[in-house]
Amino acid sequence: MKTKSGKFRLERGALVIAVELFAWVNIAVIAQAQSCGRFTTLSLERQTQVIASHDRSDPECTAYVLKNLGEARHEPAIREILKYMDLEWRGPQLRDDQSHLPPAWAWDGDRFPAFQALYSIGEKSAPAIIDLLGSRDIPALERRRIVVLILSMIQPRVVDDCKGVQALARASRAATDPVVAGRLWRAATEAAAMCGRAACQTALNDPPTK
């Protein structure tokens, strides 16, 4: 009986420690959320200045500000948001239902807050994103993510319209620098392949729809 009593006390002590640890973690998460919440009192222009400082010491609050700017569809922040395309943060506040997208597109907005912010701003982000694709050699995986972003923003869910592919192909044809043109054409052909429809392959050489 004494042994059983001692075992019970140990188990009860372990349970108390586990509960206290859980409570401490919750308090820390709530405190952090409240800390990031201070940015909601700032104007959108001031929040844009916050991310323009390129301070990445607090990725959660950076993600929080990116989310705010995206949900507000604050177009002046687009170029600054683009500089955070590599910032990864997994947080419940970034979850967004993209179940309508083809599974092969592998939506990354719930991992990369800048992607979700640009998606929220919408098609107005596309020219700056396309400029980014042409500006430098981007690793294949990152380039694929960006192409998916373009397709998901400006590729209407109808069979005969391939505006995402057309936008990339048109930018490639318009580029005066052959290196830039090549980068954009590669992105356009990858977009057409991801689209998987004959209309998207045709869109590589067709003029954009008016």
WOHUWO-V631859 format. One record per residue. RES is the residue in three letters. SS is DSSP state (2 for helix, 1 for strand, 0 for the rest). PHI is phi in whole degrees, -180 to 180 (* if undefined). BURIAL is # if it has 9 or more other ideal C-beta (glycine too) atoms within 8 Angstrom, else .. Layout:
RES;SS;PHI;BURIAL + RES;SS;PHI;BURIAL
This chain:
MET;0;*;. + LYS;2;-64;. + THR;2;-66;. + LYS;2;-64;. + SER;2;-64;. + GLY;2;-63;. + LYS;2;-64;. + PHE;2;-62;. + ARG;2;-62;. + LEU;2;-63;. + GLU;2;-65;. + ARG;2;-66;. + GLY;2;-64;. + ALA;2;-65;. + LEU;2;-66;. + VAL;2;-61;. + ILE;2;-61;. + ALA;2;-63;. + VAL;2;-64;. + GLU;2;-64;. + LEU;2;-64;. + PHE;2;-61;. + ALA;2;-64;. + TRP;2;-64;. + VAL;2;-63;. + ASN;2;-61;. + ILE;2;-62;. + ALA;2;-64;. + VAL;2;-65;. + ILE;2;-63;. + ALA;2;-62;. + GLN;2;-66;# + ALA;2;-62;. + GLN;2;-66;. + SER;2;-62;. + CYS;2;-69;# + GLY;2;-61;. + ARG;2;-63;. + PHE;2;-73;# + THR;2;-67;. + THR;2;-81;. + LEU;0;-86;# + SER;0;-67;. + LEU;2;-62;# + GLU;2;-65;. + ARG;2;-70;. + GLN;2;-64;# + THR;2;-64;# + GLN;2;-64;. + VAL;2;-61;# + ILE;2;-75;# + ALA;2;-69;. + SER;0;-74;. + HIS;0;60;. + ASP;0;-84;. + ARG;0;-108;. + SER;0;-70;. + ASP;0;-129;. + PRO;2;-62;# + GLU;2;-66;# + CYS;2;-71;# + THR;2;-62;# + ALA;2;-61;# + TYR;2;-62;# + VAL;2;-68;# + LEU;2;-58;# + LYS;2;-62;# + ASN;2;-58;# + LEU;2;-65;# + GLY;2;-66;# + GLU;2;-64;. + ALA;0;-81;. + ARG;0;53;# + HIS;0;-84;# + GLU;2;-61;. + PRO;2;-61;. + ALA;2;-90;# + ILE;2;-54;# + ARG;2;-64;. + GLU;2;-74;# + ILE;2;-60;# + LEU;2;-58;# + LYS;0;-73;. + TYR;0;-112;# + MET;0;-62;# + ASP;0;-94;. + LEU;0;-77;# + GLU;0;-108;. + TRP;0;-151;# + ARG;0;-100;. + GLY;0;-144;. + PRO;2;-61;. + GLN;2;-70;. + LEU;2;-95;# + ARG;0;-61;. + ASP;0;-150;. + ASP;0;-80;. + GLN;0;-116;. + SER;0;-66;. + HIS;0;-76;. + LEU;0;-81;# + PRO;0;-59;. + PRO;2;-55;. + ALA;2;-67;. + TRP;2;-76;# + ALA;0;51;. + TRP;0;-61;# + ASP;0;-116;# + GLY;0;-65;# + ASP;0;-86;# + ARG;0;-115;# + PHE;0;-119;# + PRO;2;-60;# + ALA;2;-65;# + PHE;2;-62;# + GLN;2;-64;# + ALA;2;-63;# + LEU;2;-67;# + TYR;2;-62;# + SER;2;-65;# + ILE;2;-65;# + GLY;0;98;. + GLU;2;-59;. + LYS;2;-62;# + SER;2;-78;# + ALA;2;-57;# + PRO;2;-58;. + ALA;2;-68;# + ILE;2;-67;# + ILE;2;-65;# + ASP;2;-58;. + LEU;2;-62;# + LEU;2;-61;# + GLY;2;-86;# + SER;2;-80;. + ARG;0;-158;. + ASP;0;-78;. + ILE;0;-105;# + PRO;0;-52;. + ALA;2;-55;. + LEU;2;-66;. + GLU;2;-66;# + ARG;2;-62;# + ARG;2;-61;# + ARG;2;-59;# + ILE;2;-68;# + VAL;2;-63;# + VAL;2;-60;# + LEU;2;-61;# + ILE;2;-62;# + LEU;2;-61;# + SER;2;-70;# + MET;2;-83;# + ILE;2;-122;# + GLN;0;-100;# + PRO;0;-61;. + ARG;0;-85;. + VAL;0;-131;. + VAL;0;-69;. + ASP;0;-95;. + ASP;0;-121;# + CYS;0;-127;# + LYS;2;-65;# + GLY;2;-64;# + VAL;2;-63;# + GLN;2;-60;# + ALA;2;-62;# + LEU;2;-69;# + ALA;2;-65;# + ARG;2;-64;# + ALA;2;-63;# + SER;2;-64;# + ARG;2;-67;. + ALA;2;-82;. + ALA;0;-67;# + THR;0;-87;. + ASP;0;-88;. + PRO;2;-61;. + VAL;2;-68;. + VAL;2;-62;# + ALA;2;-59;# + GLY;2;-65;# + ARG;2;-62;# + LEU;2;-71;# + TRP;2;-67;# + ARG;2;-61;# + ALA;2;-64;# + ALA;2;-65;# + THR;2;-68;# + GLU;2;-66;# + ALA;2;-64;# + ALA;2;-64;# + ALA;2;-66;. + MET;2;-67;# + CYS;2;-60;# + GLY;0;75;. + ARG;0;-111;. + ALA;2;-60;. + ALA;2;-62;# + CYS;2;-74;# + GLN;2;-64;. + THR;2;-63;# + ALA;2;-65;# + LEU;0;-61;# + ASN;0;-116;. + ASP;0;-89;. + PRO;0;-67;. + PRO;0;-62;. + THR;0;-69;. + LYS;0;-76;.
